[in-house]
Amino acid sequence: MKFTKMQGIGNDYVYVNCFEEKIENPSKLSIKLSDRHFGIGSDGIILIEPSDKADCRMDIYNADGSQAMMCGNGIRCVGKYVYDRGIVKKDVIKVDTMSGIKTLFLQIEDGKVKYVTVDMGKPELNAENIPVNYNNKEQVISEPITVDEKEYNITCVSMGNPHCIMFVDDVNRIEIEKIGPKFEHNSIFPNRANIEFVEVLNKNEVNMRVWERGSGETWACGTGACATAVACAVNGKTDRRVKVHLKGGDLNIDWKKDSDSVFMQGPAEFVFDGTVQL
């Protein structure tokens, strides 16, 4: 099978062109290929497929084989892949996902995609739709939760997948490998959740670390950065336009007042092409 390794600020996936390849068991394949010692090494696999309602479709499988609804860094790489490889030669592309159709705006330099801006859609703050079960509340904004005998205030947002955001004094001091799974698997999240630890620097900048459900800590999370920007705004921590610093690089997030949509802008890069024996 031919594959392409790509990364968006360190959030790396194995991409398979399913216009040409056929995948029988993507969940099992993702577990095998994602292994960083015995496989290719990635946060999961992303299948780029034909769609009858958009320019293409993306399906995402995490490193543990579970299927993901949406990936902001992943979809930017899909945009670069289909343009640079000649599948879709347009600078505005529509991609079908499990979270609906997303619109990508491509910034082209020397015939190649340099940056991608994604209309990530409207954030969901209704607890039932995220989903999160918290004392029958309609929204979970700066609500207390105790984990490992320590109290945190959490804000929950869906960007097509569930996110739990909390503000901390220093993201580098968080023992994320220890605390991340306890939040991810907390009983208030029926579908588990992605967990963001956020340090506010000023009204337009934050630091963020993310524990992604199914993948552990990753170097970046596009939907997490979007959810973080929304959580910052609704808690009065930042403006609606914010630069999010992640381990792998920066994303510019703009939660527009007029449309209520969240726009995410960032890079996407090829790492290498290869073949793997299945």
URTA-V61400 format. One record per pair of residues at least 12 apart in sequence whose C-alpha atoms are under 6 Angstrom apart, sorted by the first residue. I is the first residue (numbers start at 0). J is the second residue. D is the distance in whole Angstrom. If there is no record, write none. Layout:
BEGIN
i;j;d
I;J;D
I;J;D
END
This chain:
BEGIN
i;j;d
0;274;5
0;275;5
1;273;6
1;274;4
2;14;6
2;15;5
2;272;6
2;273;6
2;274;6
3;271;6
3;272;4
4;270;5
4;271;5
5;268;6
5;269;4
5;270;5
6;268;6
7;72;5
7;267;5
8;247;4
8;248;5
9;218;5
9;247;5
10;218;5
10;219;5
11;41;5
11;42;6
12;41;5
12;42;5
12;43;5
12;44;5
13;44;5
14;44;6
14;45;5
14;46;6
15;46;5
16;47;5
17;47;5
17;48;5
18;48;6
26;64;4
29;43;6
29;44;6
29;62;6
29;64;6
30;62;5
30;63;5
30;64;5
33;62;5
42;62;5
43;60;5
43;61;4
43;62;4
44;59;6
44;60;5
45;58;6
45;59;5
46;58;5
53;93;5
53;94;6
53;95;6
54;93;5
54;94;6
55;94;5
56;94;5
56;95;4
56;96;6
57;96;6
61;213;6
62;214;5
63;213;5
68;97;5
68;98;6
68;160;6
71;221;4
71;222;5
72;221;5
75;115;6
75;267;6
76;267;5
79;112;5
83;111;6
90;104;6
90;105;5
91;103;6
91;104;5
98;159;5
102;117;6
102;118;5
103;116;6
103;117;5
104;116;5
114;265;6
114;266;5
115;264;6
115;265;6
116;263;5
116;264;4
117;262;6
117;263;5
118;262;5
119;261;5
119;262;6
120;260;5
120;261;6
121;259;6
121;260;4
122;157;6
122;158;5
123;156;6
123;157;5
124;138;6
124;156;5
125;137;6
125;138;5
126;138;5
129;157;5
129;161;5
131;187;6
131;188;5
132;187;5
139;154;5
139;155;6
140;154;4
141;153;5
141;154;5
152;165;6
153;165;5
156;226;6
158;222;6
161;192;5
162;192;5
162;193;5
162;194;6
163;194;5
164;195;5
165;196;5
166;196;6
166;197;5
166;198;6
167;197;6
167;198;5
168;198;6
169;198;6
170;198;6
179;210;6
192;212;6
193;210;6
193;211;5
193;212;5
194;209;6
194;210;5
195;208;6
195;209;5
196;208;5
202;237;4
202;238;6
203;237;6
203;241;4
204;241;5
204;242;5
204;243;6
205;243;5
206;243;6
206;244;5
207;245;5
218;246;5
218;247;5
219;245;6
219;247;6
239;253;6
239;254;5
240;252;6
240;253;4
250;264;6
250;265;5
251;263;6
251;264;5
END
